[in-house]
Amino acid sequence: MILAHEFSLPDQNGKLHTLAEYRGKWVILYFYPKDNTPGCTKEACNFRDNIHEFEKRGLVILGVSKDSVDSHKKFADKYKLMFPLLSDESTEMMRSYGAWSEKQFLGRPGVRRITYLINPKGEVAKFYDSVNPLSHSGQILADFDALAV
């Protein structure tokens, strides 16, 4: 298996998060283009609405975008998101995960909507390159249940 890249990024409250601090836990690391846009809001709320299922299985959810800490704070407060949203304004971490694309909509750079499921050893257990914001959390739960057996 491939080791997930280490990172240190602030969340919506300014608290720094590193991958190392989650060793021993399963982590859902999902990348999304922009706070308060239709698809990103649906995806975040889908995770929020299933948070108890994730917690029951010991899964940690971390969302990542280029948006600022302040933008994440407003987004999280508005939709009552109970998980960290990490700010990668430099795009350095997103680039290391292949989540930053130089050619997006209208040829402009942007964030790819992708997700990594990382096991307790810090290894990539599953990679999602094609994400449906409305059903993604259910897909992850089903895959986790199959992997964790």
N, C-alpha and C positions, 0 to 999 in steps of 0.2 A: 504494500500500500504506500501511497504518497503522503509524506508529512505535510500538514497544513502550514502555511506561512505564519510566522509570528507577527504580531502587531501590537501597537499601543495607541489607542484612540479615545477621545472623550465622548461621553454620551450626552444626552439632552440636558443633564444636570451638571455637566462639566467633570464628572467622575471618569478617570482613565480606566480603560479595560484592556487587558492583554489576553492573548490566547492561553498563555502559561497558567493564568489564574483559574482556568476552567479544566485543567488536567484532571482526569478522573470523572469527568462528566461528558455526556453527549451534547454537542453544540450544533444548532442550526444557524448557519451564517448566511443570511440572505442579503443580496444586493438589489437595490431598487433605484430607479432614475431620479425621482424628485418628490419631496414632501407635498402633500395636498393636491396631487394630480389624481385623476379618476382611478387608473389602474393601481397606482401605489397605495392609495387609500383603501381600495378593496382588498389588496393583499395584506396590508397591515391589520385591517379589521378582521380579516379571516383568521390571522394568527391570534389576535386578541380574543375572538369568539371561541377559540379552541384552546385557550391558555391552560385550562384545567387538565385537559387531556395530555398536553405536553408536560406539565408539572408532574402529573401522576406517573409519567414514564421517566421522569428525571431529565427531561430535555430542556436545555437553555436556548432561548431565542435571542439572536443579535441581528438587528437590521443595520445596513450600512448604505450611506449615500454621500454625495459631495456636499450636501446642504450643511449649513452652519449649525453650531450647537443651539443657537437661538431659534432657528427655523425648526429644528427637531423638537425643541421644548414646546413650541406652539402647536406643532403637529401632534405630539404625544398627548398634550393636555386636551386639545380639541376632541380627539377620538378616544381618550382614556386608554392609551396604550401602556401596558404594564410590563414592558420589557425594554432593554436598552436600544437606543437608536444611535449608532456611532457616526461621527462626523469625520469624513476623510476629504477635507477641502483640497489637499495637495494631490489627491488621487493616487498617491504612492502605494497604499495598501491595495486599492482596487486593481491597480495595474499588476501587482504581484499575484493576484487571484484571477487575472484575465477578465475582470468585470468592467474594465475601462476599454472602450472601443473608440478608435480614431474616426470611424465612419459610422454614424448613426443616422437618424432622421435628417433629411436634407443635407447629408454629407458633413454634419457637424459632430464633434466628439460627444460622447455621453456614456452613461452607465448601462451595462447590459443587465437585464433582469435574470440573474442566475442565483443558484443556492448551492451551498456545500453542507453536507451532513458529516460532521467530524466526530470520530469516536473518542472514547476516554483517553486513548494513547496519543491523541493529537493527529491522527491519520484521517485522510479523506475516505470515508466509508461509501459515500454516494455523491454524485455530482448531477445537478439538474440544470441543463442548458436551455430547456424550453419550459417556461413556467406559465401556468394559467393562474392569474391572481385569485380567482374565485374558488379554485379547488386544490391549490398547492398544499395547504396545511394538511388536508386529508390524505394526499398522496405521500407526504412525508411520514405521517403517522403509520400508514399501511406499510411503507418500506421499513420503518424503524421496527415495527412489530415482527416483520419477517427477518430482519438482520439480527435482532437481539435475542432470537430464540436459541 
